Amino acid sequence: MSAEFDGRSGRQGKISQWLRGRRPKQAADDGGRETLLLAAAGAGLPLAPAAHPAPGYRCSCDRVGCPTPARHPVSFAWQTQSTTDRAQIERWARHQPQANFVTATGMVHDVLDVPLEAGREALERLLGSGVEVGPVAESDDGRLLFFTLTRGTPEDEDEWWPCELDCHPETMDEHPGLRWHCRGSYVLVPPARLPGEEKAVRWVRGPEHPLPDPLSLLEALTDACARHAGAEPGHPAAAWPLRH
């Protein structure tokens, strides 16, 4: 799958065609799921169990009217619980065969999370320019997730850009539609199921790709988000707050 992006010369048409129409298929069976989870952990992404869809577009958790069905951890201790330990992940995967998994950001990696069409445009531009893009996941709720190295913890806390920044309207002009998942945040890691028929989170570029510096992707992502927000006034992707 990812090999289609490895050639840089004369491949723009194929890249564009792939981004427009192809939706990679991944195994939903236990073996395929466990293999993909272990591959993510092997790449250094710390994992923790998450909720999964229940009948009627509901969540497997006990919360009535869960605002993020199948998209949140099952334990309040998910940050300390998150691990790359193979044996632990195998136990979770086998004992909780329906569970999704989240990966905690701000430890090893961050995630730049953008509206799908803006993300596809930016991905094509980045790959066409020869920029090293790391793992990328596509979510059927209309988002593209770019996995990057974490910023770490800066000495000056005023320089820290937390994920909650997306919730403040004054930041939208500079970074419309972009969420930066860092310390204290998480995202679903593929393979994950979402409420609705055959809705999922899947890898576009797998975790075998090295994590890039987030700043090497940021300009292309913010430019694409700004163009798409301007082309679609009032579209919710232009100001979709992060809620965890």
C-alpha positions as CSV (number, residue, x, y, z in Angstrom):
1,M,0.0,0.0,0.0
2,S,2.6,2.5,1.1
3,A,4.9,1.5,-1.7
4,E,2.7,3.5,-4.1
5,F,4.1,6.6,-2.5
6,D,7.8,5.7,-2.6
7,G,8.5,6.8,-6.1
8,R,8.9,10.6,-6.3
9,S,9.4,11.1,-10.1
10,G,6.6,10.8,-12.5
11,R,4.1,9.5,-10.0
12,Q,1.9,12.6,-9.3
13,G,-1.0,11.2,-11.4
14,K,-1.0,7.9,-9.5
15,I,-0.7,9.7,-6.2
16,S,-3.7,11.9,-7.1
17,Q,-5.8,9.0,-8.2
18,W,-5.0,7.0,-5.1
19,L,-5.9,9.9,-2.8
20,R,-9.1,10.7,-4.6
21,G,-10.6,7.2,-4.8
22,R,-8.8,4.4,-3.1
23,R,-9.8,3.3,0.3
24,P,-7.5,0.6,1.7
25,K,-9.1,-2.5,3.1
26,Q,-7.8,-4.1,6.3
27,A,-8.6,-7.3,8.0
28,A,-11.3,-7.0,10.7
29,D,-10.5,-10.5,12.1
30,D,-8.7,-11.0,15.4
31,G,-5.4,-12.0,13.7
32,G,-5.3,-9.0,11.5
33,R,-6.3,-6.6,14.3
34,E,-3.7,-8.0,16.7
35,T,-1.0,-7.8,14.1
36,L,-1.8,-4.2,13.3
37,L,-1.9,-3.2,17.0
38,L,1.4,-4.9,17.7
39,A,2.9,-3.2,14.6
40,A,1.8,0.2,16.1
41,A,3.3,-0.6,19.5
42,G,6.5,-1.9,17.8
43,A,6.8,1.5,16.2
44,G,6.7,3.1,19.7
45,L,3.0,4.2,19.9
46,P,1.8,3.6,23.4
47,L,-1.6,1.9,23.4
48,A,-4.5,1.5,25.8
49,P,-8.0,-0.1,25.4
50,A,-10.9,2.0,24.3
51,A,-14.6,1.7,23.9
52,H,-16.2,0.2,20.8
53,P,-19.5,0.6,18.9
54,A,-22.7,-0.9,20.3
55,P,-26.0,-1.5,18.4
56,G,-28.0,1.6,17.6
57,Y,-25.0,4.0,17.1
58,R,-24.3,3.7,20.8
59,C,-21.1,3.3,22.8
60,S,-20.0,0.2,24.7
61,C,-19.5,2.3,27.9
62,D,-22.1,2.8,30.6
63,R,-22.5,6.5,30.0
64,V,-26.0,7.5,28.8
65,G,-25.7,9.7,25.7
66,C,-21.9,9.2,25.4
67,P,-20.7,12.3,23.4
68,T,-17.8,10.4,21.8
69,P,-19.1,6.8,21.2
70,A,-16.4,4.3,20.6
71,R,-13.7,7.1,20.5
72,H,-12.5,7.2,24.1
73,P,-10.4,5.1,26.5
74,V,-12.2,2.7,28.9
75,S,-10.1,3.7,31.9
76,F,-9.5,7.1,33.5
77,A,-5.9,5.9,34.0
78,W,-5.3,5.6,30.3
79,Q,-2.3,7.9,30.3
80,T,-0.4,5.7,32.8
81,Q,-1.9,2.5,31.4
82,S,-0.7,3.2,27.9
83,T,2.1,0.9,26.9
84,T,4.1,-0.6,24.0
85,D,4.6,-3.9,25.9
86,R,3.8,-6.7,23.5
87,A,2.6,-9.2,26.0
88,Q,0.2,-6.7,27.6
89,I,-1.2,-5.6,24.3
90,E,-1.7,-9.3,23.3
91,R,-3.6,-9.9,26.5
92,W,-5.9,-6.9,26.0
93,A,-6.5,-7.7,22.4
94,R,-7.5,-11.3,23.1
95,H,-9.5,-10.6,26.3
96,Q,-11.3,-7.7,24.7
97,P,-11.9,-8.8,21.1
98,Q,-14.3,-5.9,20.3
99,A,-12.3,-3.1,21.9
100,N,-10.8,-0.2,20.0
101,F,-7.5,1.1,21.1
102,V,-6.2,4.6,21.6
103,T,-2.6,5.9,21.5
104,A,-1.6,8.5,24.0
105,T,0.0,11.5,22.4
106,G,2.7,13.7,23.9
107,M,4.9,10.8,25.0
108,V,6.6,9.6,21.9
109,H,4.5,11.1,19.2
110,D,2.0,13.9,18.5
111,V,-0.8,13.8,15.9
112,L,-1.8,16.6,13.5
113,D,-5.5,16.0,12.9
114,V,-7.1,17.8,9.9
115,P,-10.3,17.7,7.8
116,L,-10.2,14.8,5.3
117,E,-10.1,16.8,2.0
118,A,-7.6,19.3,3.3
119,G,-5.4,16.4,4.6
120,R,-5.5,14.6,1.3
121,E,-4.5,17.8,-0.5
122,A,-1.6,18.4,1.9
123,L,-0.5,14.8,1.7
124,E,-0.3,14.9,-2.1
125,R,1.6,18.2,-1.9
126,L,4.1,16.9,0.7
127,L,4.7,13.6,-1.0
128,G,5.1,15.3,-4.4
129,S,7.7,17.7,-2.8
130,G,9.7,14.8,-1.4
131,V,8.9,15.6,2.2
132,E,9.3,12.6,4.5
133,V,5.7,12.0,5.8
134,G,5.3,9.5,8.6
135,P,2.3,7.3,9.4
136,V,-1.1,8.7,8.3
137,A,-4.5,7.3,9.3
138,E,-7.9,8.0,7.8
139,S,-11.1,8.2,9.9
140,D,-14.5,7.7,8.4
141,D,-15.7,10.6,10.5
142,G,-14.0,12.9,8.0
143,R,-10.5,13.4,9.4
144,L,-6.9,12.6,8.4
145,L,-4.4,12.0,11.1
146,F,-0.7,12.7,10.6
147,F,1.6,11.0,13.2
148,T,4.7,13.0,14.1
149,L,7.4,13.1,16.7
150,T,6.3,14.9,19.8
151,R,7.4,18.4,20.6
152,G,8.6,17.2,24.0
153,T,8.2,19.5,27.0
154,P,9.5,23.0,26.4
155,E,11.3,24.8,29.1
156,D,9.0,27.7,28.8
157,E,5.4,26.5,29.4
158,D,4.1,29.6,27.5
159,E,5.5,28.0,24.4
160,W,3.4,24.8,24.9
161,W,0.6,24.3,22.4
162,P,-1.9,22.1,24.1
163,C,-4.7,20.3,22.2
164,E,-7.3,22.4,24.1
165,L,-6.1,25.4,22.0
166,D,-8.4,24.3,19.3
167,C,-11.4,25.2,21.5
168,H,-10.6,28.9,21.5
169,P,-12.2,30.8,18.5
170,E,-9.3,33.3,18.4
171,T,-6.9,30.5,17.2
172,M,-9.0,29.5,14.3
173,D,-7.8,32.2,11.9
174,E,-4.3,30.9,12.2
175,H,-4.9,27.2,12.3
176,P,-8.5,26.6,10.9
177,G,-9.7,23.1,11.2
178,L,-6.4,21.7,12.7
179,R,-6.1,19.9,16.0
180,W,-2.7,19.3,17.4
181,H,-2.9,16.3,19.8
182,C,0.0,16.5,22.2
183,R,0.4,16.1,26.0
184,G,-2.8,14.9,27.6
185,S,-4.6,13.9,24.4
186,Y,-5.1,10.7,22.4
187,V,-6.4,9.4,19.1
188,L,-7.8,6.1,18.0
189,V,-5.2,3.9,16.5
190,P,-6.0,1.6,13.5
191,P,-7.8,-0.7,13.2
192,A,-10.7,0.9,15.0
193,R,-14.5,0.7,14.4
194,L,-16.8,3.7,14.6
195,P,-20.6,3.8,15.0
196,G,-22.3,3.2,11.7
197,E,-22.1,0.5,9.0
198,E,-18.6,-0.4,8.1
199,K,-17.2,2.9,9.5
200,A,-13.6,2.7,10.7
201,V,-10.2,4.2,11.2
202,R,-7.5,2.7,8.9
203,W,-3.9,3.3,8.0
204,V,-3.2,5.2,4.8
205,R,0.6,5.0,5.5
206,G,1.5,2.4,8.1
207,P,3.5,2.8,11.3
208,E,6.6,1.4,9.6
209,H,7.2,4.9,8.3
210,P,9.5,7.0,10.6
211,L,7.9,9.8,12.6
212,P,8.7,13.2,11.1
213,D,9.2,16.6,12.8
214,P,5.7,18.1,13.1
215,L,7.0,21.5,11.9
216,S,8.0,19.9,8.5
217,L,4.3,19.2,7.9
218,L,2.6,22.1,9.6
219,E,2.8,24.7,6.8
220,A,1.3,22.4,4.2
221,L,-1.5,21.3,6.6
222,T,-2.4,24.8,7.8
223,D,-2.4,26.1,4.2
224,A,-4.7,23.3,3.0
225,C,-7.0,23.8,6.0
226,A,-7.2,27.5,5.3
227,R,-8.1,27.0,1.6
228,H,-10.8,24.4,2.4
229,A,-12.2,26.6,5.2
230,G,-12.3,29.5,2.8
231,A,-13.9,27.5,0.0
232,E,-16.7,26.2,2.4
233,P,-17.8,29.1,4.7
234,G,-19.5,27.8,7.8
235,H,-18.3,24.2,7.3
236,P,-17.9,22.6,10.7
237,A,-14.4,21.3,9.8
238,A,-13.2,24.9,9.9
239,A,-13.7,25.1,13.7
240,W,-14.3,21.6,15.1
241,P,-13.2,21.7,18.8
242,L,-11.4,18.9,20.5
243,R,-13.3,17.3,23.3
244,H,-11.7,14.6,25.5
